[in-house]
Amino acid sequence: MQIDLSGKHVLLGVTGSISAYKVCDLARLLVKAGAQVHVVMTPSAERFVSALTFEALTRNPVLTETTESWSSTLNHIELGKQCDVFVIAPATANTLNKLSKGIADNILLQSALAFKGQLIVAPAANTQMLANHYTEGSLKMLKVNDIEVVEPQSKTLACGDEGNGALADPEEIFFHTAKALYKDPFWSDRRVVVTGGGTREKIDEVRYISNYSSGKMAKAIATALYLRGADVCYITTKDTIGLPQSIYTIEVEDAEEMLDYTVDAIRVAKKGVMSKASMNSSEARMLIQKTPYLFMVAAVADYKPKFPQKGKLKKSMLGDTWALELTQTPDILSSLNKDGIHTVAFKAEMDSTQGLENAKALLQQKEVDAVCYNLLEDAKSFGGDENEITFITADETAPLGRADKTTLAQKILDHAKVLADD
C-alpha cells in the first residue's frame, strides 16, 4: 500500500544502539514514499552505521559533530526548520533520559531541543534499562509533553536477554511518521468502525460459500483513517498484513459473526457521545466525543447453507448431483441502529444501465448517509489495486475517478466530512 509523502521533510535522528542498522530500512521506506529525509547522528551511532550509508540512501548530507556547518543549513538550528517531523530511532535509554530533562550535550539532542514540530521516539535498549524507574519516568514525561513513543518489541535482544526493548519494526515507525504528517483535526480521535472482506458461510468443516472480495478497499480505508488520527476498529474476514499494528482488528468468518461484532463496535464507538443541545454548563467544559462513523466495506454473502455440517461431507455420500438448501443471511446494514453514527455503505454493481440508480436507492433502503458506488466489469475486476468510485449522498453524486485504492480512500474521507455536524 503506497503512502505518498511527496513534499514532506523528515528529520531522522540515529543514536548509538545495535539496532541502528535497521533504521536504514526506515530511511528507504521514507524515501520510497517521496519524502526528503535528513539525518542527524550521535557520535555513538557512527560506531554502528556510517554517515556515508545514510548519505547514499537519502542523497542528503548527514549532520554529525564533525560535519556541522554555520555557512550552510547543515547545523542543529537550521536543519530542523526545514523538516515537518523529527523521528529519533533508535532512541537509547541514555537519549530518552536526557531528552526528558532538556539536556543537549550532543548534536542530536541539540537538534531536538531546537525543533518546534512533532517529535517521535522509538526506544531500543536492554529490558532492565527500559524498566529502570528513571527511564520509565522519562518516557512518561515525554508522553506528557506530546512526544509520541513507538513502543519497542519483546523478543531476544542483541545482548541475549529475552524481553521488551527491541526496536519496533521499521514499517511501524514509518506508519507513525506518516500519521504525524497526515493528521487531520476532523478525523483525529474520532471513533470509526470499518468492515471488510467477503464473509465465508460454512457448508461443512472444509467448504464454504463466499465471494471474490479481496478486502483491499477496506484495508485502504482503515489505513487512511489511521493516518488521519482516527481511533479505528477494523472488522474483517481477511488478513491484516501490511496494516499499522495499532489499528484494533477483529477477525470474523460469517455474516452472523460480523453483525454481532459490528453491533458491539458501534455501541463502544457511541459510548460517551452527547448532543450539544443537551449539554449543561458543567458538561460543556468536558471534552465531547466526536460523532463516530461506520464504513461498511465488507461484501456480505446474501445466502448461507441452511444446515451447515460438522466434519467433511464425502463425495461418495452426496452422489453425482448435490442440492444445497440455502437461507438468507442477516442484512447487516438494515439491522444496525444508526442513530448517532454516520454510515457510509459500499455498493458494487455490474449493471452499467441501472447500477448507479441501484446505488442511489440504497440511501433510503438501508437508511445510510452515503454510498460509495463501484461499477465492475466482471469477476476479474475483484482484487485489483485500482477502483472507480462515485460518492453518493442525498445532495450530491460526486465521481471520484479511477485511481489506486489508497488515493481513493483519501478522497472518500474528504467527501465523508460533509456528513458531520460536529
C-alpha positions as CSV (number, residue, x, y, z in Angstrom):
1,M,0.0,0.0,0.0
2,Q,1.8,3.1,-1.2
3,I,1.6,6.2,1.0
4,D,2.5,9.5,-0.6
5,L,4.8,11.7,1.4
6,S,5.9,13.9,-1.5
7,G,6.8,17.4,-0.4
8,K,7.4,16.4,3.2
9,H,10.7,16.6,5.0
10,V,11.6,14.2,7.7
11,L,14.5,14.7,10.2
12,L,15.7,11.2,11.2
13,G,17.8,11.0,14.4
14,V,20.0,8.0,14.9
15,T,21.6,7.1,18.3
16,G,24.1,4.5,19.5
17,S,22.2,1.3,19.5
18,I,23.0,-2.0,17.8
19,S,19.6,-1.7,16.1
20,A,20.8,1.4,14.3
21,Y,21.3,-0.7,11.1
22,K,17.5,-1.2,11.0
23,V,17.0,2.5,10.5
24,C,18.4,2.1,7.0
25,D,15.2,0.3,6.1
26,L,13.2,3.1,7.6
27,A,15.1,5.7,5.6
28,R,14.4,3.6,2.4
29,L,10.7,3.5,3.2
30,L,10.5,7.2,3.7
31,V,12.5,7.9,0.5
32,K,10.3,5.5,-1.5
33,A,7.2,7.3,-0.2
34,G,8.6,10.5,-1.7
35,A,9.8,12.3,1.5
36,Q,13.0,14.3,1.7
37,V,15.0,12.6,4.5
38,H,17.6,14.4,6.5
39,V,19.7,12.5,9.1
40,V,21.5,13.6,12.3
41,M,23.7,11.1,14.1
42,T,25.3,11.0,17.5
43,P,29.0,10.1,17.7
44,S,27.9,6.7,19.3
45,A,25.6,6.0,16.3
46,E,28.6,6.4,13.9
47,R,30.2,3.4,15.6
48,F,27.4,1.2,14.3
49,V,26.5,2.7,10.9
50,S,28.5,5.2,8.9
51,A,27.2,8.6,7.9
52,L,28.1,7.7,4.3
53,T,25.5,4.9,4.4
54,F,22.7,7.4,5.2
55,E,24.0,9.9,2.6
56,A,23.8,7.2,0.0
57,L,20.3,6.3,1.0
58,T,18.9,9.8,1.3
59,R,21.0,11.7,-1.2
60,N,21.3,14.4,1.5
61,P,24.4,15.4,3.7
62,V,24.3,13.9,7.2
63,L,24.6,16.2,10.3
64,T,27.2,14.9,12.7
65,E,29.5,16.6,15.3
66,T,32.2,16.9,12.6
67,T,30.0,18.0,9.6
68,E,28.1,20.8,11.3
69,S,28.4,24.0,9.3
70,W,27.3,27.5,10.0
71,S,27.9,28.6,6.4
72,S,25.0,26.4,5.3
73,T,21.8,24.9,6.8
74,L,23.7,21.8,8.0
75,N,23.5,22.7,11.6
76,H,21.4,21.9,14.7
77,I,19.3,25.1,14.3
78,E,18.6,25.4,10.6
79,L,18.2,21.7,9.7
80,G,15.1,21.3,11.9
81,K,13.5,24.3,10.4
82,Q,13.2,22.5,7.0
83,C,11.5,19.5,8.5
84,D,7.9,18.6,9.3
85,V,8.6,15.8,11.8
86,F,11.6,14.6,13.8
87,V,11.9,10.9,14.4
88,I,14.6,9.5,16.8
89,A,15.1,5.8,16.0
90,P,16.6,4.0,17.7
91,A,16.4,6.1,20.9
92,T,18.7,4.7,23.6
93,A,17.9,4.8,27.3
94,N,20.6,7.5,27.6
95,T,18.9,9.6,24.9
96,L,15.4,9.1,26.4
97,N,16.6,10.2,29.9
98,K,18.5,13.2,28.6
99,L,15.7,14.2,26.3
100,S,13.1,14.3,29.1
101,K,15.4,16.6,31.1
102,G,16.2,19.0,28.3
103,I,19.9,18.0,28.2
104,A,21.6,18.8,24.9
105,D,25.2,17.5,25.1
106,N,25.4,16.1,21.6
107,I,24.4,17.2,18.1
108,L,21.2,15.1,18.0
109,L,19.9,16.4,21.4
110,Q,20.8,19.9,20.4
111,S,18.7,19.5,17.2
112,A,15.8,18.0,19.3
113,L,15.9,20.9,21.7
114,A,15.7,23.4,18.8
115,F,12.9,21.5,17.0
116,K,9.4,23.0,17.2
117,G,7.4,20.3,15.4
118,Q,6.2,16.8,16.2
119,L,8.8,14.7,17.8
120,I,8.6,10.8,17.7
121,V,10.9,8.5,19.6
122,A,11.3,4.7,19.0
123,P,13.1,3.3,22.1
124,A,15.6,0.4,21.8
125,A,17.5,-0.7,24.9
126,N,18.1,-3.6,27.3
127,T,14.9,-4.7,29.1
128,Q,16.3,-3.6,32.5
129,M,17.5,-0.3,31.2
130,L,14.0,0.5,29.9
131,A,12.3,-0.9,33.1
132,N,14.5,1.3,35.3
133,H,12.3,3.7,37.2
134,Y,14.4,6.7,35.8
135,T,13.7,5.6,32.2
136,E,10.1,4.8,32.9
137,G,9.7,8.3,34.4
138,S,11.4,9.8,31.4
139,L,9.1,8.1,29.0
140,K,6.1,9.3,31.0
141,M,7.5,12.8,30.9
142,L,8.0,12.7,27.1
143,K,4.4,11.5,26.6
144,V,3.1,14.3,28.8
145,N,4.9,16.7,26.6
146,D,3.2,15.3,23.5
147,I,6.2,13.4,22.2
148,E,4.9,10.2,20.5
149,V,6.5,7.0,21.6
150,V,6.6,4.0,19.2
151,E,6.6,1.1,21.7
152,P,9.5,-1.4,21.4
153,Q,9.0,-5.1,20.8
154,S,9.5,-8.1,23.1
155,K,12.0,-10.6,21.7
156,T,15.5,-12.0,22.2
157,L,17.7,-8.9,22.4
158,A,21.2,-8.5,21.0
159,C,22.7,-9.0,24.5
160,G,21.0,-12.4,24.7
161,D,18.3,-11.3,27.2
162,E,14.7,-12.1,26.4
163,G,12.2,-9.3,26.9
164,N,10.9,-5.9,26.0
165,G,13.4,-3.5,24.3
166,A,13.8,-4.4,20.7
167,L,13.3,-1.6,18.2
168,A,9.8,-1.5,16.6
169,D,9.6,-2.8,13.0
170,P,10.8,0.0,10.6
171,E,7.4,-0.3,8.8
172,E,5.6,0.5,12.1
173,I,7.8,3.5,12.7
174,F,7.1,4.6,9.1
175,F,3.4,4.4,9.8
176,H,3.7,6.6,12.9
177,T,5.8,9.1,10.9
178,A,3.2,9.2,8.1
179,K,0.4,9.6,10.7
180,A,2.1,12.7,12.1
181,L,2.3,14.2,8.6
182,Y,-1.3,13.2,7.6
183,K,-3.1,14.1,10.8
184,D,-6.4,15.7,10.2
185,P,-8.2,17.6,13.0
186,F,-11.6,16.4,11.7
187,W,-10.7,12.7,12.0
188,S,-8.3,12.9,14.9
189,D,-9.5,10.8,17.9
190,R,-12.8,10.2,16.1
191,R,-14.0,6.6,16.6
192,V,-14.6,4.8,13.3
193,V,-15.7,1.2,12.6
194,V,-14.6,-0.3,9.2
195,T,-15.8,-3.7,7.9
196,G,-14.0,-5.6,5.1
197,G,-13.7,-8.7,3.1
198,G,-16.2,-11.3,1.9
199,T,-17.9,-13.4,4.5
200,R,-17.5,-17.1,4.5
201,E,-20.7,-19.1,5.1
202,K,-19.9,-22.6,6.3
203,I,-21.1,-25.7,4.3
204,D,-19.0,-28.1,6.3
205,E,-15.6,-28.1,8.0
206,V,-13.7,-27.6,4.7
207,R,-16.2,-25.9,2.4
208,Y,-17.9,-22.5,2.4
209,I,-19.9,-20.0,0.3
210,S,-18.1,-16.7,-0.3
211,N,-17.4,-14.1,-3.0
212,Y,-14.4,-12.6,-4.8
213,S,-14.0,-9.6,-2.4
214,S,-10.3,-9.1,-1.7
215,G,-10.7,-6.7,1.2
216,K,-8.1,-4.3,-0.3
217,M,-10.5,-1.3,-0.3
218,A,-11.4,-1.8,3.3
219,K,-7.8,-2.1,4.2
220,A,-7.0,1.2,2.4
221,I,-9.9,2.9,4.2
222,A,-8.7,1.7,7.6
223,T,-5.1,2.8,6.9
224,A,-6.2,6.2,5.6
225,L,-8.3,6.7,8.8
226,Y,-5.4,5.7,11.0
227,L,-3.1,8.1,9.2
228,R,-5.6,10.9,9.8
229,G,-5.6,10.1,13.5
230,A,-8.9,8.2,13.9
231,D,-9.5,5.6,16.5
232,V,-10.2,2.7,14.1
233,C,-11.9,-0.7,14.8
234,Y,-11.4,-2.9,11.8
235,I,-13.6,-6.0,11.4
236,T,-12.5,-8.2,8.6
237,T,-12.6,-11.7,7.1
238,K,-9.2,-11.2,5.5
239,D,-5.6,-11.0,6.8
240,T,-4.2,-7.8,8.3
241,I,-0.8,-8.0,6.8
242,G,0.5,-4.5,6.0
243,L,-1.8,-2.7,8.4
244,P,-0.5,-0.5,11.2
245,Q,-0.2,-2.6,14.3
246,S,-2.1,-0.1,16.5
247,I,-5.3,-0.5,14.4
248,Y,-7.6,-2.6,16.6
249,T,-8.6,-5.5,14.4
250,I,-11.3,-8.2,14.8
251,E,-11.2,-11.3,12.6
252,V,-14.6,-12.8,11.7
253,E,-15.9,-15.6,9.4
254,D,-19.6,-15.3,8.6
255,A,-22.3,-12.7,8.4
256,E,-23.7,-13.6,11.8
257,E,-20.4,-13.0,13.4
258,M,-19.8,-9.8,11.5
259,L,-23.2,-8.5,12.6
260,D,-22.5,-9.3,16.3
261,Y,-19.1,-7.7,16.3
262,T,-20.3,-4.6,14.3
263,V,-23.1,-4.0,16.8
264,D,-20.7,-4.2,19.7
265,A,-18.1,-2.0,18.0
266,I,-20.8,0.7,17.2
267,R,-22.0,0.5,20.8
268,V,-18.5,1.2,22.0
269,A,-17.9,3.9,19.4
270,K,-21.1,5.7,20.5
271,K,-20.2,5.5,24.2
272,G,-19.9,9.0,25.7
273,V,-21.3,10.8,22.7
274,M,-23.6,13.7,23.8
275,S,-25.6,16.1,21.6
276,K,-24.6,19.7,22.0
277,A,-28.2,20.7,22.6
278,S,-28.4,18.5,25.7
279,M,-25.3,19.8,27.3
280,N,-25.5,21.9,30.6
281,S,-22.8,24.3,31.6
282,S,-20.7,21.8,33.5
283,E,-20.9,19.3,30.7
284,A,-19.8,22.0,28.2
285,R,-16.5,22.1,30.0
286,M,-15.9,18.4,29.3
287,L,-14.4,17.0,26.2
288,I,-17.2,15.9,23.9
289,Q,-16.5,12.9,21.7
290,K,-17.0,13.4,18.0
291,T,-19.8,11.6,16.3
292,P,-18.5,8.2,15.1
293,Y,-18.5,6.8,11.6
294,L,-19.2,3.3,10.1
295,F,-17.7,2.4,6.7
296,M,-19.5,-0.8,5.7
297,V,-17.0,-2.0,3.0
298,A,-17.5,-5.8,3.6
299,A,-19.1,-7.9,0.9
300,V,-21.6,-9.9,2.9
301,A,-22.8,-13.2,1.4
302,D,-26.6,-13.0,0.7
303,Y,-27.2,-16.6,1.5
304,K,-25.8,-19.4,3.7
305,P,-26.4,-23.1,3.9
306,K,-29.5,-23.8,6.0
307,F,-27.9,-26.9,7.6
308,P,-24.1,-26.5,7.9
309,Q,-22.5,-29.8,8.6
310,K,-19.9,-31.0,11.1
311,G,-16.9,-32.8,9.7
312,K,-16.3,-33.2,5.9
313,L,-19.1,-34.3,3.6
314,K,-18.0,-37.2,1.5
315,K,-18.5,-37.0,-2.3
316,S,-19.5,-40.7,-2.3
317,M,-22.3,-39.9,0.0
318,L,-23.5,-36.9,-1.9
319,G,-23.8,-38.5,-5.3
320,D,-23.4,-37.1,-8.8
321,T,-25.6,-34.0,-8.0
322,W,-25.9,-32.1,-4.8
323,A,-28.8,-29.8,-3.9
324,L,-27.7,-27.4,-1.2
325,E,-30.5,-25.7,0.6
326,L,-29.8,-22.0,1.4
327,T,-31.3,-19.4,3.6
328,Q,-30.7,-15.6,3.7
329,T,-28.0,-14.2,5.8
330,P,-28.9,-11.2,8.1
331,D,-28.9,-7.8,6.4
332,I,-26.3,-6.1,8.5
333,L,-26.9,-2.6,7.3
334,S,-30.7,-2.8,7.8
335,S,-30.2,-4.5,11.2
336,L,-28.0,-1.8,12.7
337,N,-29.2,1.1,14.9
338,K,-27.7,4.0,13.0
339,D,-28.8,6.7,15.4
340,G,-25.8,8.8,16.5
341,I,-23.4,7.4,13.8
342,H,-22.6,8.5,10.2
343,T,-22.9,5.5,7.9
344,V,-21.1,5.0,4.5
345,A,-22.1,1.9,2.5
346,F,-20.3,0.4,-0.4
347,K,-22.1,-0.9,-3.5
348,A,-20.5,-3.0,-6.2
349,E,-22.6,-3.4,-9.4
350,M,-22.1,-4.9,-12.9
351,D,-25.2,-3.3,-14.5
352,S,-23.9,-0.2,-16.3
353,T,-27.5,0.9,-17.1
354,Q,-29.1,0.6,-13.6
355,G,-26.1,0.3,-11.3
356,L,-25.9,4.0,-10.4
357,E,-29.7,4.1,-9.7
358,N,-29.5,1.0,-7.6
359,A,-26.7,2.6,-5.6
360,K,-28.7,5.8,-5.0
361,A,-31.7,3.7,-3.9
362,L,-29.5,2.2,-1.1
363,L,-29.6,5.6,0.7
364,Q,-33.3,5.1,1.6
365,Q,-33.5,1.3,1.5
366,K,-30.7,0.9,4.1
367,E,-31.1,4.3,5.7
368,V,-27.4,5.2,5.2
369,D,-25.9,8.7,4.8
370,A,-23.7,7.9,1.8
371,V,-22.9,5.2,-0.7
372,C,-19.6,4.5,-2.5
373,Y,-20.6,3.1,-5.9
374,N,-18.2,0.9,-7.8
375,L,-19.1,-0.3,-11.3
376,L,-17.3,-3.6,-12.1
377,E,-16.8,-5.2,-15.5
378,D,-16.6,-8.9,-14.4
379,A,-15.1,-11.2,-11.8
380,K,-11.6,-10.2,-12.9
381,S,-12.3,-6.7,-11.5
382,F,-12.0,-8.0,-8.0
383,G,-8.7,-8.0,-6.2
384,G,-7.1,-5.2,-8.4
385,D,-5.2,-2.3,-7.0
386,E,-7.5,0.3,-8.6
387,N,-11.2,1.1,-8.4
388,E,-13.5,3.7,-9.8
389,I,-15.7,5.2,-7.1
390,T,-18.7,7.5,-7.2
391,F,-19.6,9.1,-3.8
392,I,-23.3,9.5,-3.4
393,T,-25.3,11.4,-0.8
394,A,-28.8,12.8,-0.8
395,D,-27.4,16.1,-2.0
396,E,-24.7,15.1,-4.5
397,T,-23.3,12.5,-6.8
398,A,-19.6,13.0,-7.0
399,P,-17.4,10.9,-9.3
400,L,-14.0,10.4,-7.6
401,G,-12.4,9.0,-10.8
402,R,-10.3,5.9,-11.3
403,A,-7.3,5.6,-9.1
404,D,-5.4,3.3,-6.8
405,K,-7.3,2.3,-3.7
406,T,-5.0,4.3,-1.3
407,T,-5.7,7.5,-3.3
408,L,-9.4,6.7,-3.5
409,A,-9.6,6.1,0.3
410,Q,-8.2,9.6,0.9
411,K,-10.8,11.1,-1.5
412,I,-13.6,9.2,0.2
413,L,-12.6,10.5,3.6
414,D,-12.6,14.1,2.3
415,H,-16.1,13.7,0.9
416,A,-17.3,11.9,4.0
417,K,-16.7,15.0,6.1
418,V,-19.8,16.6,4.7
419,L,-21.9,14.1,6.6
420,A,-20.8,15.5,10.0
421,D,-22.5,18.2,12.0
422,D,-19.7,18.5,14.7
